[in-house]
């Protein structure tokens, strides 16, 4: 499992699966997804990131983001849309 995440600015920080899950939960809440569906979606979408980080020592945040968004596009497009809207507003 990856031990570090390489951020967009080149800095590194420890890989934390909970950060990915938290981001998915926030986007799901913003998208108005029913609370009873959120946990299942979080588990499925975060698994895509975990799979990508499985056999590497370091992984870029952009790779994790792309894996999660691809999973969300398939599972619940409104969540991936909310995530992308957040990125557009806050990470220009």
C-alpha positions as CSV (number, residue, x, y, z in Angstrom):
1,X,0.0,0.0,0.0
2,X,1.2,3.5,-0.8
3,X,2.8,5.2,2.2
4,X,2.9,8.7,0.7
5,X,0.7,10.8,-1.5
6,X,2.4,13.3,-3.9
7,X,0.4,16.5,-4.0
8,X,0.0,18.8,-7.0
9,X,2.7,21.2,-5.7
10,X,5.1,18.3,-5.3
11,X,5.0,18.0,-1.5
12,X,4.4,14.6,0.1
13,X,2.2,13.6,2.9
14,X,1.2,10.2,4.4
15,X,-1.5,8.3,2.6
16,X,-4.7,8.3,4.6
17,X,-7.6,6.3,3.2
18,X,-10.0,8.2,5.6
19,X,-9.3,11.5,3.7
20,X,-10.5,9.9,0.5
21,X,-13.6,8.6,2.2
22,X,-14.3,11.9,3.8
23,X,-14.1,13.7,0.5
24,X,-16.5,11.3,-1.1
25,X,-18.9,11.7,1.9
26,X,-18.8,15.5,1.5
27,X,-19.5,15.4,-2.2
28,X,-22.3,12.9,-1.7
29,X,-23.9,15.2,0.9
30,X,-23.5,18.2,-1.3
31,X,-25.1,16.2,-4.2
32,X,-28.1,15.4,-1.9
33,X,-27.7,11.7,-2.0
34,X,-29.8,9.9,0.6
35,X,-27.9,9.2,3.8
36,X,-28.6,5.5,3.8
37,X,-26.9,5.2,0.4
38,X,-23.8,7.2,1.2
39,X,-21.8,4.5,3.1
40,X,-22.2,1.9,0.4
41,X,-21.1,4.4,-2.3
42,X,-18.1,5.6,-0.2
43,X,-16.9,2.0,0.3
44,X,-17.2,1.2,-3.4
45,X,-15.7,4.4,-4.7
46,X,-12.9,4.5,-2.2
47,X,-12.0,0.9,-3.1
48,X,-10.9,2.1,-6.6
49,X,-8.3,4.4,-4.9
50,X,-7.2,1.7,-2.6
51,X,-6.7,-0.6,-5.5
52,X,-4.6,2.0,-7.3
53,X,-2.4,2.5,-4.2
54,X,-2.0,-1.2,-3.5
55,X,1.3,-2.0,-5.2
56,X,3.1,1.3,-5.2
57,X,5.1,3.2,-2.5
58,X,3.9,6.6,-3.6
59,X,0.9,7.8,-5.6
60,X,-0.1,11.2,-7.0
61,X,-3.3,12.8,-5.7
62,X,-4.4,13.3,-9.3
63,X,-4.3,9.5,-9.9
64,X,-6.4,8.9,-6.7
65,X,-8.8,11.6,-7.8
66,X,-9.2,10.2,-11.3
67,X,-9.9,6.7,-9.9
68,X,-12.4,7.9,-7.4
69,X,-14.2,10.1,-10.0
70,X,-14.3,7.3,-12.5
71,X,-15.9,5.0,-9.9
72,X,-18.4,7.8,-8.9
73,X,-19.3,8.4,-12.6
74,X,-20.4,4.8,-12.8
75,X,-22.1,4.6,-9.3
76,X,-23.7,8.0,-8.9
77,X,-22.8,10.7,-11.4
78,X,-24.3,13.5,-9.2
79,X,-21.6,12.9,-6.6
80,X,-18.8,13.1,-9.2
81,X,-20.4,16.3,-10.5
82,X,-20.5,17.8,-7.0
83,X,-16.8,16.9,-6.5
84,X,-15.8,18.5,-9.8
85,X,-17.8,21.6,-9.0
86,X,-16.0,21.9,-5.7
87,X,-12.7,21.5,-7.5
88,X,-13.6,24.2,-10.0
89,X,-14.6,26.7,-7.3
90,X,-11.8,26.0,-4.8
91,X,-8.7,24.6,-6.6
92,X,-8.3,26.8,-9.6
